[in-house]
Amino acid sequence: MSVEQISLSGRKKVVSNKEMTWLEKIYLWTIIKGLFTTLKHLFRRKVTIKFPEQVREFSPVYRGQHMLMRDEEGRERCTACGLCALSCPAEAITMKAAERKPEEKHLYREEKYAEIYEINMLRCIFCGLCEEACPKQAIYLTKSRKFANADYDREDFIFGKDKLVMPLEMAKMNTQSNTLN
C-alpha cells in the first residue's frame, strides 16, 4: 500500500480536475438556487422581537450580574481566598487581601477580607465557575436583567466592590425571609 492511498480519517476523496460545462460556467443553476432560498425566507414568520415592548423569556440557567453576598448579620462573606480568580477561565477577577482590624469586626466575617475585589465585565464570560469554586458562597450570579451599560471608557466596565457588594437592606430582607420559612 502506497502513501497516496492511506487515509487517516477514512474520508479521503479523489478530486477531479474536469472541465466545467457552459451551463456551469454562467452559474445559472447556482443563481436560481440562491433566489429560491431568498424567496423561501421572504414568506416565513420573522423571529425578531420588538425589545422595549416585548421582553424575551430568559433561559432557566441564565446567569446575570455578579453579587458579593453578605451573611445574616450584614458582614461580607468573601475571605479573599482567591479560588474564584483561579477558576475563572477568562481571568476577569482580581483581588487584594487585607487583614481585618478589631474595629471592623462588624463588617467582615473572617480575619482576612477582600480589600479590592474587581471583575472586568469585558472579559467575563458569565460561566459561573467563580460561583461554584467559592467555599463561602460569597459570589453569586443573580437572575437580574441588569447588564453592563454601553460606554466609551474601559474603566467603567471594571466593577469594584461598590457595584458588587449586596446592599445591606437586601441582606436584611433575605435574613427575614429565611427566618419566616
N, CA and C atoms as a LAMMPS dump frame, in Angstrom:
ITEM: TIMESTEP
0
ITEM: NUMBER OF ATOMS
543
ITEM: BOX BOUNDS ff ff ff
-5.0000000000000000e+02 5.0000000000000000e+02
-5.0000000000000000e+02 5.0000000000000000e+02
-5.0000000000000000e+02 5.0000000000000000e+02
ITEM: ATOMS id mol type element x y z
1 1 1 N 0.842 -1.175 0
2 1 2 C 0 0 0
3 1 3 C 0.887 1.238 0
4 2 1 N 0.609 2.169 -0.905
5 2 2 C 1.441 3.364 -1.025
6 2 3 C 0.915 4.475 -0.111
7 3 1 N 1.718 5.489 0.073
8 3 2 C 1.378 6.606 0.953
9 3 3 C 0.177 7.375 0.407
10 4 1 N 0.007 7.456 -0.904
11 4 2 C -1.101 8.184 -1.507
12 4 3 C -2.444 7.528 -1.221
13 5 1 N -2.473 6.237 -0.933
14 5 2 C -3.724 5.532 -0.7
15 5 3 C -4.137 5.519 0.771
16 6 1 N -3.257 5.92 1.669
17 6 2 C -3.56 5.879 3.094
18 6 3 C -4.372 7.117 3.473
19 7 1 N -5.443 6.896 4.208
20 7 2 C -6.269 7.994 4.713
21 7 3 C -6.486 7.782 6.201
22 8 1 N -5.999 8.702 7.032
23 8 2 C -6.139 8.558 8.475
24 8 3 C -7.572 8.778 8.933
25 9 1 N -8.305 9.656 8.285
26 9 2 C -9.671 9.949 8.707
27 9 3 C -10.681 9.006 8.078
28 10 1 N -10.339 8.349 6.986
29 10 2 C -11.285 7.48 6.298
30 10 3 C -12.236 8.254 5.41
31 11 1 N -12.009 9.539 5.226
32 11 2 C -12.885 10.373 4.414
33 11 3 C -12.154 10.937 3.206
34 12 1 N -11.227 10.21 2.702
35 12 2 C -10.435 10.695 1.585
36 12 3 C -11.284 10.718 0.321
37 13 1 N -11.224 11.845 -0.402
38 13 2 C -11.959 11.979 -1.651
39 13 3 C -10.97 12.219 -2.77
40 14 1 N -11.274 11.656 -3.892
41 14 2 C -10.451 11.877 -5.069
42 14 3 C -10.995 13.114 -5.764
43 15 1 N -10.151 14.087 -5.977
44 15 2 C -10.563 15.335 -6.598
45 15 3 C -10.241 15.25 -8.082
46 16 1 N -11.266 15.539 -8.874
47 16 2 C -11.035 15.524 -10.321
48 16 3 C -10.927 16.957 -10.817
49 17 1 N -10.18 17.143 -11.836
50 17 2 C -9.974 18.455 -12.419
51 17 3 C -10.643 18.497 -13.78
52 18 1 N -11.964 18.202 -13.785
53 18 2 C -12.667 18.159 -15.07
54 18 3 C -13.069 19.551 -15.511
55 19 1 N -13.259 19.701 -16.793
56 19 2 C -13.626 20.976 -17.387
57 19 3 C -15.103 21.261 -17.113
58 20 1 N -15.435 22.543 -16.768
59 20 2 C -16.814 22.92 -16.488
60 20 3 C -17.586 23.038 -17.789
61 21 1 N -18.879 22.696 -17.723
62 21 2 C -19.734 22.848 -18.898
63 21 3 C -20.122 24.313 -19.049
64 22 1 N -20.768 24.649 -20.178
65 22 2 C -21.172 26.025 -20.425
66 22 3 C -22.194 26.48 -19.388
67 23 1 N -23.122 25.593 -19.01
68 23 2 C -24.156 25.925 -18.026
69 23 3 C -23.534 26.162 -16.648
70 24 1 N -22.522 25.404 -16.325
71 24 2 C -21.84 25.594 -15.037
72 24 3 C -21.003 26.873 -15.042
73 25 1 N -20.486 27.256 -16.183
74 25 2 C -19.657 28.457 -16.269
75 25 3 C -20.465 29.741 -16.056
76 26 1 N -21.715 29.783 -16.468
77 26 2 C -22.519 31.002 -16.287
78 26 3 C -23.22 31.013 -14.918
79 27 1 N -23.084 29.992 -14.144
80 27 2 C -23.613 29.885 -12.782
81 27 3 C -25.121 30.098 -12.712
82 28 1 N -25.838 29.743 -13.768
83 28 2 C -27.278 29.962 -13.808
84 28 3 C -27.993 29.127 -12.751
85 29 1 N -27.648 27.865 -12.628
86 29 2 C -28.295 26.985 -11.656
87 29 3 C -28.022 27.471 -10.216
88 30 1 N -26.832 27.948 -9.946
89 30 2 C -26.483 28.451 -8.619
90 30 3 C -27.259 29.724 -8.299
91 31 1 N -27.44 30.589 -9.278
92 31 2 C -28.207 31.817 -9.075
93 31 3 C -29.666 31.493 -8.806
94 32 1 N -30.216 30.546 -9.517
95 32 2 C -31.621 30.153 -9.308
96 32 3 C -31.804 29.548 -7.919
97 33 1 N -30.869 28.733 -7.466
98 33 2 C -30.959 28.166 -6.122
99 33 3 C -30.885 29.252 -5.054
100 34 1 N -30.047 30.259 -5.245
101 34 2 C -29.95 31.365 -4.296
102 34 3 C -31.221 32.193 -4.238
103 35 1 N -31.832 32.469 -5.408
104 35 2 C -33.093 33.21 -5.438
105 35 3 C -34.211 32.413 -4.774
106 36 1 N -34.224 31.107 -4.951
107 36 2 C -35.234 30.255 -4.312
108 36 3 C -35.088 30.305 -2.786
109 37 1 N -33.873 30.3 -2.299
110 37 2 C -33.649 30.398 -0.853
111 37 3 C -34.134 31.746 -0.329
112 38 1 N -33.882 32.819 -1.072
113 38 2 C -34.344 34.141 -0.669
114 38 3 C -35.861 34.2 -0.625
115 39 1 N -36.521 33.678 -1.646
116 39 2 C -37.983 33.68 -1.67
117 39 3 C -38.567 32.815 -0.561
118 40 1 N -37.927 31.73 -0.24
119 40 2 C -38.401 30.848 0.823
120 40 3 C -38.385 31.583 2.17
121 41 1 N -37.341 32.351 2.44
122 41 2 C -37.237 33.074 3.706
123 41 3 C -38.1 34.336 3.733
124 42 1 N -38.483 34.823 2.572
125 42 2 C -39.288 36.031 2.487
126 42 3 C -40.667 35.828 3.099
127 43 1 N -41.227 34.64 2.975
128 43 2 C -42.585 34.376 3.448
129 43 3 C -42.634 33.654 4.797
130 44 1 N -41.515 33.493 5.447
131 44 2 C -41.508 32.884 6.781
132 44 3 C -41.811 33.923 7.849
133 45 1 N -42.242 33.435 9.004
134 45 2 C -42.513 34.309 10.146
135 45 3 C -41.188 34.875 10.665
136 46 1 N -41.179 36.152 11.01
137 46 2 C -39.963 36.799 11.488
138 46 3 C -39.67 36.377 12.93
139 47 1 N -38.408 36.183 13.273
140 47 2 C -38.017 35.786 14.613
141 47 3 C -37.557 36.979 15.451
142 48 1 N -37.547 38.147 14.872
143 48 2 C -37.126 39.347 15.583
144 48 3 C -38.229 39.784 16.54
145 49 1 N -37.822 40.223 17.739
146 49 2 C -38.802 40.758 18.68
147 49 3 C -38.587 42.262 18.808
148 50 1 N -39.637 42.975 19.162
149 50 2 C -39.555 44.417 19.377
150 50 3 C -39.227 44.617 20.844
151 51 1 N -37.938 44.884 21.146
152 51 2 C -37.421 44.772 22.509
153 51 3 C -38.124 45.598 23.574
154 52 1 N -38.283 46.882 23.434
155 52 2 C -38.856 47.563 24.605
156 52 3 C -40.275 47.101 24.925
157 53 1 N -41.061 46.787 23.895
158 53 2 C -42.437 46.363 24.131
159 53 3 C -42.499 44.887 24.525
160 54 1 N -41.721 44.063 23.874
161 54 2 C -41.708 42.627 24.158
162 54 3 C -40.398 42.278 24.848
163 55 1 N -40.491 41.471 25.899
164 55 2 C -39.301 41.019 26.612
165 55 3 C -39.155 39.526 26.363
166 56 1 N -38.002 39.153 25.884
167 56 2 C -37.738 37.752 25.601
168 56 3 C -37.624 36.966 26.901
169 57 1 N -38.148 35.765 26.917
170 57 2 C -38.065 34.92 28.101
171 57 3 C -36.648 34.356 28.216
172 58 1 N -36.065 34.497 29.406
173 58 2 C -34.706 34.026 29.617
174 58 3 C -34.693 32.537 29.929
175 59 1 N -33.572 31.919 29.675
176 59 2 C -33.375 30.51 29.949
177 59 3 C -33.388 30.268 31.452
178 60 1 N -33.782 29.074 31.907
179 60 2 C -33.747 28.801 33.351
180 60 3 C -32.335 28.78 33.931
181 61 1 N -31.321 28.617 33.109
182 61 2 C -29.94 28.61 33.595
183 61 3 C -29.249 29.94 33.318
184 62 1 N -30.031 30.996 33.151
185 62 2 C -29.497 32.329 32.883
186 62 3 C -28.665 32.809 34.064
187 63 1 N -27.508 33.403 33.785
188 63 2 C -26.646 33.981 34.814
189 63 3 C -26.488 35.469 34.527
190 64 1 N -26.917 36.295 35.49
191 64 2 C -26.867 37.737 35.312
192 64 3 C -25.673 38.356 35.991
193 65 1 N -25.891 39.539 36.546
194 65 2 C -24.823 40.316 37.149
195 65 3 C -24.298 39.644 38.417
196 66 1 N -23.009 39.799 38.669
197 66 2 C -22.372 39.243 39.861
198 66 3 C -22.782 40.031 41.099
199 67 1 N -22.768 39.335 42.247
200 67 2 C -23.046 39.994 43.51
201 67 3 C -22.21 39.333 44.597
202 68 1 N -21.555 40.153 45.41
203 68 2 C -20.84 39.646 46.577
204 68 3 C -21.816 39.622 47.736
205 69 1 N -22.046 38.45 48.3
206 69 2 C -23.095 38.244 49.297
207 69 3 C -22.651 38.67 50.691
208 70 1 N -23.642 38.903 51.53
209 70 2 C -23.432 39.187 52.948
210 70 3 C -24.074 38.061 53.753
211 71 1 N -23.626 37.9 55
212 71 2 C -24.227 36.883 55.863
213 71 3 C -25.438 37.461 56.594
214 72 1 N -25.961 36.715 57.58
215 72 2 C -27.171 37.105 58.291
216 72 3 C -26.998 38.412 59.063
217 73 1 N -25.79 38.701 59.495
218 73 2 C -25.52 39.903 60.278
219 73 3 C -25.074 41.081 59.416
220 74 1 N -25.069 40.926 58.112
221 74 2 C -24.706 42.014 57.211
222 74 3 C -23.223 42.12 56.92
223 75 1 N -22.435 41.125 57.334
224 75 2 C -20.99 41.16 57.097
225 75 3 C -20.686 40.511 55.746
226 76 1 N -19.628 40.962 55.105
227 76 2 C -19.226 40.382 53.814
228 76 3 C -18.718 38.963 54.016
229 77 1 N -19.112 38.078 53.12
230 77 2 C -18.7 36.674 53.221
231 77 3 C -17.327 36.405 52.642
232 78 1 N -16.89 37.209 51.703
233 78 2 C -15.646 36.941 50.982
234 78 3 C -14.443 36.993 51.914
235 79 1 N -13.61 35.947 51.846
236 79 2 C -12.399 35.882 52.664
237 79 3 C -11.14 36.045 51.824
238 80 1 N -11.282 36.438 50.585
239 80 2 C -10.16 36.683 49.672
240 80 3 C -9.254 35.466 49.547
241 81 1 N -9.858 34.284 49.445
242 81 2 C -9.052 33.07 49.28
243 81 3 C -8.477 32.968 47.871
244 82 1 N -9.131 33.58 46.888
245 82 2 C -8.623 33.601 45.522
246 82 3 C -9.048 32.432 44.664
247 83 1 N -9.917 31.557 45.176
248 83 2 C -10.348 30.41 44.376
249 83 3 C -11.203 30.841 43.185
250 84 1 N -11.971 31.896 43.364
251 84 2 C -12.786 32.36 42.239
252 84 3 C -11.898 32.902 41.12
253 85 1 N -10.86 33.61 41.483
254 85 2 C -9.938 34.151 40.471
255 85 3 C -9.166 33.032 39.781
256 86 1 N -8.827 31.987 40.536
257 86 2 C -8.113 30.856 39.931
258 86 3 C -9 30.061 38.991
259 87 1 N -10.284 29.945 39.319
260 87 2 C -11.172 29.13 38.5
261 87 3 C -11.706 29.877 37.287
262 88 1 N -11.537 31.187 37.245
263 88 2 C -12.062 31.983 36.135
264 88 3 C -11.255 31.72 34.864
265 89 1 N -11.874 31.141 33.817
266 89 2 C -11.113 30.85 32.596
267 89 3 C -10.731 32.112 31.822
268 90 1 N -11.469 33.196 32.012
269 90 2 C -11.182 34.434 31.291
270 90 3 C -10.247 35.353 32.068
271 91 1 N -9.869 34.956 33.275
272 91 2 C -9.013 35.756 34.154
273 91 3 C -9.578 37.163 34.326
274 92 1 N -10.878 37.235 34.628
275 92 2 C -11.559 38.509 34.762
276 92 3 C -11.577 39.025 36.196
277 93 1 N -11.256 38.182 37.174
278 93 2 C -11.367 38.566 38.582
279 93 3 C -9.987 38.865 39.154
280 94 1 N -9.88 40.003 39.817
281 94 2 C -8.654 40.343 40.546
282 94 3 C -9.051 40.77 41.951
283 95 1 N -8.19 40.449 42.913
284 95 2 C -8.481 40.822 44.296
285 95 3 C -7.19 41.057 45.057
286 96 1 N -7.347 41.794 46.145
287 96 2 C -6.224 42.049 47.039
288 96 3 C -6.729 41.797 48.455
289 97 1 N -6.034 40.945 49.18
290 97 2 C -6.444 40.588 50.535
291 97 3 C -5.863 41.565 51.547
292 98 1 N -6.579 41.708 52.666
293 98 2 C -6.111 42.555 53.764
294 98 3 C -6.552 41.936 55.082
295 99 1 N -5.857 42.298 56.156
296 99 2 C -6.204 41.814 57.497
297 99 3 C -7.283 42.702 58.107
298 100 1 N -8.227 42.059 58.766
299 100 2 C -9.296 42.798 59.416
300 100 3 C -8.788 43.433 60.708
301 101 1 N -9.132 44.679 60.928
302 101 2 C -8.78 45.375 62.165
303 101 3 C -9.853 45.073 63.217
304 102 1 N -9.546 45.183 64.502
305 102 2 C -10.534 44.872 65.548
306 102 3 C -11.808 45.713 65.455
307 103 1 N -11.7 46.959 65.018
308 103 2 C -12.897 47.809 64.929
309 103 3 C -13.749 47.494 63.698
310 104 1 N -13.254 46.632 62.78
311 104 2 C -14.009 46.253 61.583
312 104 3 C -14.679 44.892 61.731
313 105 1 N -14.841 44.42 62.955
314 105 2 C -15.403 43.098 63.191
315 105 3 C -16.843 42.986 62.699
316 106 1 N -17.573 44.093 62.722
317 106 2 C -18.966 44.086 62.263
318 106 3 C -19.078 44.13 60.731
319 107 1 N -17.979 44.358 60.011
320 107 2 C -18.005 44.451 58.549
321 107 3 C -17.637 43.149 57.839
322 108 1 N -16.703 42.379 58.43
323 108 2 C -16.176 41.194 57.749
324 108 3 C -16.254 39.985 58.679
325 109 1 N -16.546 38.817 58.095
326 109 2 C -16.725 37.601 58.875
327 109 3 C -15.429 37.007 59.382
328 110 1 N -14.427 36.997 58.558
329 110 2 C -13.174 36.295 58.866
330 110 3 C -12.056 37.306 59.144
331 111 1 N -10.9 36.773 59.52
332 111 2 C -9.737 37.623 59.803
333 111 3 C -9.202 38.305 58.543
334 112 1 N -9.404 37.648 57.412
335 112 2 C -8.916 38.163 56.136
336 112 3 C -10.124 38.535 55.281
337 113 1 N -10.029 39.607 54.538
338 113 2 C -11.125 40.022 53.67
339 113 3 C -10.555 40.583 52.377
340 114 1 N -11.422 40.758 51.402
341 114 2 C -11.005 41.306 50.112
342 114 3 C -11.05 42.827 50.186
343 115 1 N -9.874 43.43 50.259
344 115 2 C -9.797 44.884 50.283
345 115 3 C -10.194 45.445 48.922
346 116 1 N -9.681 44.835 47.871
347 116 2 C -10.035 45.2 46.5
348 116 3 C -10.556 43.946 45.821
349 117 1 N -11.746 44.019 45.259
350 117 2 C -12.329 42.909 44.513
351 117 3 C -12.91 43.511 43.244
352 118 1 N -12.351 43.125 42.092
353 118 2 C -12.777 43.694 40.823
354 118 3 C -13.056 42.597 39.809
355 119 1 N -14.101 42.811 39.025
356 119 2 C -14.422 41.914 37.914
357 119 3 C -14.462 42.749 36.644
358 120 1 N -13.676 42.353 35.664
359 120 2 C -13.66 43.026 34.37
360 120 3 C -14.793 42.434 33.534
361 121 1 N -15.86 43.189 33.369
362 121 2 C -17.044 42.692 32.655
363 121 3 C -16.808 42.539 31.155
364 122 1 N -15.77 43.169 30.627
365 122 2 C -15.447 42.968 29.211
366 122 3 C -14.824 41.599 28.985
367 123 1 N -14.192 41.045 29.998
368 123 2 C -13.55 39.738 29.874
369 123 3 C -14.444 38.606 30.359
370 124 1 N -15.361 38.901 31.29
371 124 2 C -16.183 37.871 31.919
372 124 3 C -17.062 37.175 30.877
373 125 1 N -17.141 35.862 30.97
374 125 2 C -17.961 35.085 30.042
375 125 3 C -19.186 34.501 30.736
376 126 1 N -19.441 34.898 31.988
377 126 2 C -20.617 34.501 32.758
378 126 3 C -20.788 32.982 32.776
379 127 1 N -19.692 32.289 33.05
380 127 2 C -19.732 30.826 33.056
381 127 3 C -20.203 30.275 34.398
382 128 1 N -20.037 31.017 35.472
383 128 2 C -20.473 30.569 36.786
384 128 3 C -19.452 29.74 37.53
385 129 1 N -18.253 29.596 37.006
386 129 2 C -17.233 28.804 37.696
387 129 3 C -16.758 29.486 38.97
388 130 1 N -16.785 30.802 39.011
389 130 2 C -16.397 31.517 40.236
390 130 3 C -17.398 31.221 41.349
391 131 1 N -18.654 31.128 40.99
392 131 2 C -19.709 30.824 41.961
393 131 3 C -19.549 29.412 42.518
394 132 1 N -19.186 28.477 41.656
395 132 2 C -19.017 27.087 42.089
396 132 3 C -17.758 26.897 42.918
397 133 1 N -16.719 27.676 42.643
398 133 2 C -15.442 27.486 43.331
399 133 3 C -15.417 28.094 44.729
400 134 1 N -16.294 29.028 45.018
401 134 2 C -16.236 29.756 46.287
402 134 3 C -16.69 28.867 47.441
403 135 1 N -15.829 28.628 48.441
404 135 2 C -16.213 27.774 49.57
405 135 3 C -17.146 28.474 50.553
406 136 1 N -17.236 29.792 50.516
407 136 2 C -18.062 30.56 51.458
408 136 3 C -19.367 31.049 50.837
409 137 1 N -19.666 30.65 49.595
410 137 2 C -20.839 31.137 48.856
411 137 3 C -20.889 32.665 48.875
412 138 1 N -19.739 33.281 48.642
413 138 2 C -19.641 34.735 48.704
414 138 3 C -20.008 35.401 47.391
415 139 1 N -19.763 34.762 46.279
416 139 2 C -20.091 35.368 44.984
417 139 3 C -21.262 34.607 44.383
418 140 1 N -22.155 35.372 43.778
419 140 2 C -23.384 34.798 43.263
420 140 3 C -23.724 35.505 41.965
421 141 1 N -24.128 34.746 40.957
422 141 2 C -24.582 35.334 39.71
423 141 3 C -26.102 35.431 39.781
424 142 1 N -26.61 36.645 39.807
425 142 2 C -28.035 36.873 40.035
426 142 3 C -28.862 36.537 38.802
427 143 1 N -30.156 36.555 38.984
428 143 2 C -31.092 36.364 37.875
429 143 3 C -31.584 37.704 37.348
430 144 1 N -30.983 38.794 37.816
431 144 2 C -31.44 40.134 37.415
432 144 3 C -31.172 40.359 35.933
433 145 1 N -31.953 41.24 35.373
434 145 2 C -31.813 41.552 33.961
435 145 3 C -30.946 42.791 33.753
436 146 1 N -30.201 43.196 34.78
437 146 2 C -29.308 44.339 34.646
438 146 3 C -28.043 43.905 33.907
439 147 1 N -27.672 44.676 32.92
440 147 2 C -26.476 44.4 32.148
441 147 3 C -25.491 45.547 32.352
442 148 1 N -24.274 45.333 31.922
443 148 2 C -23.294 46.417 31.925
444 148 3 C -23.673 47.366 30.798
445 149 1 N -23.959 48.612 31.159
446 149 2 C -24.394 49.586 30.169
447 149 3 C -23.27 49.93 29.203
448 150 1 N -23.644 50.264 27.998
449 150 2 C -22.669 50.641 26.976
450 150 3 C -21.98 51.939 27.382
451 151 1 N -20.704 52.008 27.11
452 151 2 C -19.93 53.184 27.488
453 151 3 C -18.702 53.287 26.589
454 152 1 N -18.003 54.415 26.692
455 152 2 C -16.808 54.633 25.891
456 152 3 C -15.523 54.342 26.636
457 153 1 N -15.56 54.293 27.946
458 153 2 C -14.359 54.092 28.753
459 153 3 C -14.286 52.662 29.257
460 154 1 N -13.138 52.04 29.091
461 154 2 C -12.942 50.671 29.548
462 154 3 C -13.009 50.567 31.067
463 155 1 N -12.629 51.63 31.756
464 155 2 C -12.625 51.615 33.215
465 155 3 C -14.031 51.47 33.785
466 156 1 N -15.045 51.89 33.039
467 156 2 C -16.418 51.786 33.518
468 156 3 C -16.924 50.351 33.502
469 157 1 N -16.228 49.466 32.83
470 157 2 C -16.624 48.06 32.792
471 157 3 C -15.913 47.221 33.843
472 158 1 N -15.075 47.836 34.64
473 158 2 C -14.427 47.121 35.742
474 158 3 C -15.257 47.389 36.988
475 159 1 N -15.992 46.365 37.429
476 159 2 C -16.881 46.503 38.566
477 159 3 C -16.112 46.226 39.84
478 160 1 N -16.104 47.203 40.737
479 160 2 C -15.447 47.065 42.031
480 160 3 C -16.461 46.674 43.096
481 161 1 N -16.01 46.726 44.345
482 161 2 C -16.882 46.357 45.452
483 161 3 C -18.063 47.306 45.575
484 162 1 N -17.927 48.529 45.103
485 162 2 C -19.039 49.469 45.181
486 162 3 C -20.24 49.01 44.362
487 163 1 N -20.009 48.301 43.258
488 163 2 C -21.103 47.804 42.416
489 163 3 C -21.452 46.344 42.705
490 164 1 N -20.538 45.609 43.345
491 164 2 C -20.732 44.172 43.505
492 164 3 C -21.314 43.75 44.85
493 165 1 N -21.019 44.463 45.921
494 165 2 C -21.46 44.029 47.249
495 165 3 C -22.958 44.225 47.384
496 166 1 N -23.598 43.203 47.946
497 166 2 C -25.039 43.236 48.163
498 166 3 C -25.396 44.399 49.096
499 167 1 N -26.422 45.174 48.754
500 167 2 C -26.83 46.251 49.654
501 167 3 C -27.283 45.693 51.004
502 168 1 N -27.039 46.428 52.059
503 168 2 C -27.329 45.979 53.413
504 168 3 C -28.828 45.734 53.596
505 169 1 N -29.66 46.557 52.997
506 169 2 C -31.11 46.378 53.118
507 169 3 C -31.548 45.048 52.511
508 170 1 N -30.955 44.677 51.381
509 170 2 C -31.29 43.409 50.741
510 170 3 C -30.845 42.235 51.602
511 171 1 N -29.713 42.346 52.25
512 171 2 C -29.24 41.283 53.135
513 171 3 C -30.189 41.101 54.311
514 172 1 N -30.7 42.198 54.855
515 172 2 C -31.659 42.107 55.955
516 172 3 C -32.964 41.47 55.493
517 173 1 N -33.411 41.823 54.286
518 173 2 C -34.642 41.223 53.749
519 173 3 C -34.459 39.734 53.549
520 174 1 N -33.294 39.298 53.041
521 174 2 C -33.03 37.867 52.86
522 174 3 C -33.03 37.138 54.186
523 175 1 N -32.482 37.747 55.223
524 175 2 C -32.453 37.134 56.543
525 175 3 C -33.863 36.997 57.079
526 176 1 N -34.699 38.002 56.905
527 176 2 C -36.072 37.945 57.388
528 176 3 C -36.873 36.906 56.642
529 177 1 N -36.7 36.792 55.33
530 177 2 C -37.443 35.793 54.557
531 177 3 C -36.972 34.38 54.889
532 178 1 N -35.696 34.199 55.206
533 178 2 C -35.204 32.872 55.59
534 178 3 C -35.723 32.458 56.966
535 179 1 N -35.888 33.392 57.892
536 179 2 C -36.406 33.057 59.218
537 179 3 C -37.894 32.758 59.163
538 180 1 N -38.623 33.362 58.212
539 180 2 C -40.051 33.078 58.074
540 180 3 C -40.292 31.69 57.505
541 181 1 N -39.379 31.194 56.677
542 181 2 C -39.563 29.883 56.042
543 181 3 C -39.255 28.804 56.956
